[in-house]
Amino acid sequence: QLQASGGGLVQAGGSLRLSCLPSGRTFSGNSMGWFRQAPGKEREFVAAISWSGSTTNYADSVKGRFTISRDNGRNTVFLQMNSLKPEDTAVYYCAASARYSSALTRPQNYDYWGQGTLVTVSS
């Protein structure tokens, strides 16, 4: 029910913008987030946004470089990624909570997951 797009290959220092478009239902009143999983590593939190967009949370590793935003009119969530580093290479997943509306950092609070989009940052 969540379609993530926008991944690709970029050089270190470059930028990408990921999009997450739900289908079948709206999540405009719910928490949305981005997680990532690098090869051989566990899935980790990247960023989250409350239903209104007024509250956001970021992992320390991406603060100041990534920005999460949402357009409830278009039922879409974005992740703007700037100053990308090779260690940002991972499959990025968007997630939506059916139960909560705040900016959540724990994956167990999310109920719907997208299929993932691959981001590769070359050095």
TINU-685965 format. One record per residue: y, z, x of N, C-alpha, C, O in turn. Coordinates in steps of 0.02 Angstrom, whole numbers. Layout:
- nc2,nc3,nc1,cac2,cac3,cac1,cc2,cc3,cc1,oc2,oc3,oc1
- Y,Z,X,Y,Z,X,Y,Z,X,Y,Z,X
...
***
This chain:
- nc2,nc3,nc1,cac2,cac3,cac1,cc2,cc3,cc1,oc2,oc3,oc1
- -60,0,40,0,0,0,63,0,42,118,-4,15
- 56,5,107,113,3,153,103,-53,203,52,-57,237
- 152,-97,207,148,-154,252,199,-145,307,260,-148,295
- 175,-133,368,219,-126,426,225,-193,462,175,-229,468
- 284,-208,486,295,-271,522,350,-261,573,385,-211,573
- 357,-310,618,410,-309,667,389,-294,737,430,-297,783
- 326,-279,747,301,-267,815,299,-330,856,308,-385,831
- 287,-321,921,283,-378,965,286,-358,1038,280,-299,1055
- 296,-407,1081,301,-396,1153,374,-398,1174,410,-445,1158
- 395,-347,1210,465,-343,1232,467,-313,1302,423,-274,1321
- 517,-332,1340,525,-303,1407,556,-234,1402,591,-218,1354
- 543,-194,1453,573,-128,1457,649,-134,1452,680,-178,1483
- 679,-89,1412,750,-92,1400,770,-131,1338,827,-129,1316
- 722,-167,1311,735,-208,1252,731,-169,1187,723,-108,1187
- 738,-205,1132,739,-174,1066,693,-210,1018,679,-270,1024
- 669,-172,969,631,-199,913,650,-161,851,671,-103,855
- 642,-193,794,654,-159,730,592,-167,687,572,-222,668
- 561,-110,671,503,-110,628,524,-100,556,574,-66,542
- 486,-130,510,498,-121,439,434,-98,405,379,-115,427
- 442,-60,353,385,-36,313,401,-50,240,448,-22,212
- 361,-93,210,373,-112,141,314,-91,99,260,-121,104
- 322,-41,56,268,-21,12,256,-74,-42,301,-112,-60
- 195,-76,-67,180,-120,-123,140,-81,-175,102,-36,-157
- 150,-98,-236,112,-65,-289,146,-4,-319,132,14,-376
- 191,27,-281,228,85,-307,290,95,-264,297,66,-210
- 334,136,-289,394,151,-252,388,220,-221,358,265,-250
- 417,229,-162,418,293,-128,490,316,-118,504,355,-72
- 535,294,-160,606,310,-151,620,384,-157,672,407,-134
- 575,422,-189,586,494,-196,544,535,-148,538,596,-157
- 515,503,-99,466,536,-56,483,530,18,520,487,40
- 453,576,55,460,574,128,424,513,156,370,495,133
- 455,483,207,424,427,242,427,441,317,473,475,341
- 378,415,354,378,428,425,345,372,465,313,328,438
- 355,376,530,322,331,577,283,373,627,306,424,653
- 223,350,641,179,379,692,157,323,738,165,265,722
- 130,342,796,104,291,841,41,316,876,30,376,883
- 1,269,897,-60,285,934,-69,237,991,-76,176,981
- -67,264,1051,-78,225,1111,-153,223,1127,-189,268,1105
- -176,174,1164,-247,170,1181,-272,233,1215,-242,257,1263
- -326,260,1189,-356,319,1219,-320,384,1203,-339,437,1229
- -270,381,1160,-232,442,1143,-235,455,1068,-253,411,1029
- -217,515,1050,-215,533,979,-151,506,946,-101,493,980
- -154,500,881,-95,479,844,-41,533,849,-56,592,843
- 21,512,861,75,560,869,134,542,824,145,484,806
- 171,593,807,230,586,765,286,552,804,295,564,864
- 322,507,770,379,474,801,445,493,765,491,518,797
- 447,481,700,509,494,663,493,501,589,443,475,564
- 536,538,554,527,547,482,595,550,448,646,566,480
- 596,534,383,658,534,346,646,561,276,595,547,245
- 694,600,252,688,628,185,700,574,132,720,518,148
- 688,592,70,693,543,16,762,513,11,770,454,-4
- 813,553,23,882,529,17,908,496,80,959,462,80
- 873,507,135,897,483,199,944,530,234,967,515,289
- 958,587,204,1007,633,233,978,675,289,1016,702,330
- 913,681,292,880,720,344,830,677,382,790,641,352
- 834,680,448,786,644,490,759,691,544,791,740,563
- 700,676,567,669,712,623,641,662,672,617,608,653
- 644,678,735,620,634,788,578,673,839,591,732,852
- 529,640,867,494,668,924,543,670,983,586,626,990
- 535,719,1026,580,726,1083,580,663,1127,630,645,1157
- 522,631,1130,515,573,1174,555,512,1152,566,466,1192
- 578,512,1088,614,453,1064,686,469,1042,723,424,1024
- 705,533,1044,772,552,1024,825,515,1064,820,510,1125
- 875,490,1029,929,454,1062,914,381,1073,959,342,1090
- 851,360,1063,832,290,1072,810,257,1007,822,198,996
- 776,295,964,750,269,901,791,296,843,817,352,845
- 797,255,791,832,276,730,791,256,669,774,197,661
- 776,304,627,741,290,564,792,287,508,839,326,507
- 782,240,463,827,234,406,787,207,347,730,184,355
- 818,210,288,783,184,229,834,153,182,892,173,178
- 810,105,145,848,72,93,808,79,29,762,41,16
- 825,130,-10,785,143,-71,792,87,-122,747,77,-163
- 847,52,-120,855,-4,-166,804,-59,-152,782,-94,-198
- 787,-67,-88,737,-117,-69,670,-85,-55,623,-119,-34
- 665,-18,-66,601,17,-56,574,4,13,514,-7,21
- 617,6,63,597,-11,131,621,43,180,675,71,171
- 580,56,230,598,102,284,598,63,350,556,19,361
- 646,80,393,653,44,456,647,93,515,661,153,508
- 627,66,572,629,104,634,660,58,687,629,11,711
- 723,73,704,758,36,756,741,68,823,754,127,833
- 713,28,867,691,55,932,731,20,987,726,-40,997
- 771,60,1023,812,34,1078,789,65,1144,754,115,1144
- 809,34,1198,793,59,1265,718,73,1272,698,126,1297
- 679,26,1251,607,36,1250,579,44,1321,603,14,1369
- 528,86,1325,495,100,1389,421,80,1384,394,77,1329
- 389,67,1440,318,50,1438,276,104,1402,226,88,1371
- 296,166,1408,258,220,1375,266,220,1299,233,259,1265
- 310,177,1272,315,169,1200,263,121,1173,257,113,1112
- 225,89,1217,173,43,1196,121,80,1153,92,129,1175
- 110,54,1093,63,86,1046,60,44,982,99,-2,972
- 13,62,940,13,37,871,54,85,830,41,146,831
- 103,59,795,148,100,755,127,96,682,117,42,655
- 123,155,651,102,160,581,158,191,540,189,240,560
- 171,162,481,215,196,435,173,235,385,115,218,371
- 202,287,359,167,332,314,214,356,259,274,360,269
- 184,372,202,223,396,145,188,456,115,127,459,111
- 228,504,94,200,563,61,209,557,-14,262,539,-38
- 155,572,-51,159,573,-124,178,641,-150,190,650,-210
- 182,691,-103,190,760,-126,257,791,-105,280,839,-136
- 288,763,-52,346,796,-24,405,748,-19,396,687,-18
- 465,777,-14,525,735,-10,566,747,53,615,712,65
- 546,796,94,585,810,155,558,769,213,509,733,206
- 590,775,271,571,737,330,515,774,367,528,820,406
- 454,753,355,395,789,379,369,762,445,371,701,457
- 345,807,488,321,785,553,245,787,560,218,759,608
- 210,819,514,138,827,521,102,773,482,117,761,424
- 54,739,513,20,683,479,-18,705,417,-28,664,371
- -41,767,414,-80,788,355,-37,794,293,-64,801,238
- 29,791,299,73,793,241,85,723,211,119,717,160
- 57,672,243,65,604,219,1,580,185,-55,596,208
- 9,542,132,-47,522,90,-63,447,95,-120,426,81
- -15,408,115,-24,336,118,-6,311,188,44,333,217
- -47,266,214,-36,240,282,-39,164,282,-79,134,246
- 3,134,322,1,62,332,-53,43,382,-87,86,411
- -59,-22,393,-112,-47,436,-92,-45,510,-135,-52,553
- -29,-35,524,-6,-31,593,20,-97,619,-3,-151,600
- 68,-92,664,95,-150,697,100,-134,772,124,-81,791
- 78,-181,814,73,-168,886,139,-181,921,170,-234,913
- 160,-132,959,220,-138,1002,197,-134,1074,165,-85,1094
- 213,-185,1113,195,-186,1183,258,-194,1225,296,-242,1217
- 270,-146,1270,329,-147,1312,307,-159,1384,270,-119,1413
- 329,-214,1412,310,-231,1480,361,-204,1530,421,-200,1515
- 337,-186,1589,382,-158,1640,414,-213,1683,453,-197,1728
***
